[in-house]
Each structure stands twice: as C-alpha cells, then as structure tokens.
C-alpha cells in the first residue's frame, strides 16, 4: 500500500473515530488534501480504481514492468521505447489481448 493511500485511510479513520473534530484538522495532521478525504467520505472511489477497467495491463503485470525497468537501471543498460513496447506486448499477449498498442 502506498504511503499516500495509508495517509488517506489514517485521516479517514481519525476523523470518523472523532480523534479530530474536523476533516481539515485530520488532513493537516496527515499531510494530505482536505478534498481527498471529503470525496472519500462522499463515496467517491480513488482515480486509479475508477479507471481500472480501461487498463490493459493488470496491476501485477505493471509491477513486473517496474521491477524489470529497475533491474535494467541497476545494470546501467539503456532503455528505449521499442524495448519497453516489446515487453508490454508480451504481457498483453498473456491476457489474450492482441490489439496493437497504438
């Protein structure tokens, strides 16, 4: 879980359990925007989740890409768009997604 997501959840928890009397106090204590917590309280889902149906690469596959890129960076190997595109296409083929990237 990302640090920002954890901060949002902590701010929500602290506000709903009355540790802080206002959303502003709770969000200030956790270093996040007031609107984020206010929107969550109104039932809005995070942007990453709301657009997940539009994503062609699964979160697990995205993690594989990130680890692969970090490994290349540690090896000081140059990365270009073509190489990255080839890996993405391989991952998409695992999902039976044969549409071109563009």
SVG drawing of the C-alpha trace seen along z (x, -y; Angstrom):
<svg xmlns="http://www.w3.org/2000/svg" viewBox="-21 -22 47 38">
<polyline fill="none" stroke="black" stroke-width="0.4" points="0.0,0.0 1.4,-3.4 2.2,-5.9 -0.3,-8.4 -3.1,-5.8 -2.2,-4.9 -2.3,-8.6 -5.8,-9.0 -7.0,-5.9 -5.5,-7.1 -7.0,-10.6 -10.4,-9.0 -10.1,-6.8 -9.0,-9.6 -11.9,-11.8 -14.6,-9.1 -13.4,-8.0 -13.5,-11.6 -9.8,-11.9 -10.0,-15.2 -13.1,-17.4 -12.8,-18.4 -11.7,-17.0 -9.3,-19.9 -7.6,-19.0 -7.3,-15.4 -5.9,-16.0 -3.4,-18.6 -2.1,-16.1 -1.6,-13.5 -0.3,-15.9 -2.9,-15.3 -5.5,-17.5 -8.8,-18.1 -10.8,-17.4 -9.4,-13.9 -10.9,-12.8 -14.1,-14.8 -14.6,-13.0 -13.9,-9.6 -16.5,-10.3 -19.0,-11.1 -18.3,-7.7 -16.0,-8.7 -13.5,-5.9 -9.9,-6.7 -9.0,-7.6 -6.7,-4.6 -9.6,-2.3 -12.2,-4.2 -10.2,-3.8 -9.0,-0.2 -11.5,1.2 -9.8,-0.9 -6.3,0.5 -4.9,3.2 -2.1,4.3 -3.0,5.7 -1.6,4.3 0.5,7.4 1.9,7.0 2.6,3.4 4.7,4.5 6.6,6.8 7.3,3.9 8.5,1.7 10.9,4.4 12.2,5.1 12.9,1.4 14.6,1.0 16.7,4.0 17.8,2.5 18.6,-0.8 20.8,1.0 22.7,2.7 23.1,-0.7 21.6,0.6 19.9,-1.8 16.2,-1.6 14.3,-2.7 10.6,-2.8 10.9,0.1 12.3,2.5 9.6,1.4 6.9,1.8 8.0,5.3 7.8,6.3 4.3,4.7 3.1,6.6 4.3,9.8 2.4,9.1 -0.7,8.2 -0.5,11.4 -0.6,13.3 -4.0,11.7 -5.1,12.7 -5.0,9.1 -3.7,8.9 -4.7,5.3 -1.8,3.0 -0.5,0.6 -1.4,-2.4"/>
</svg>
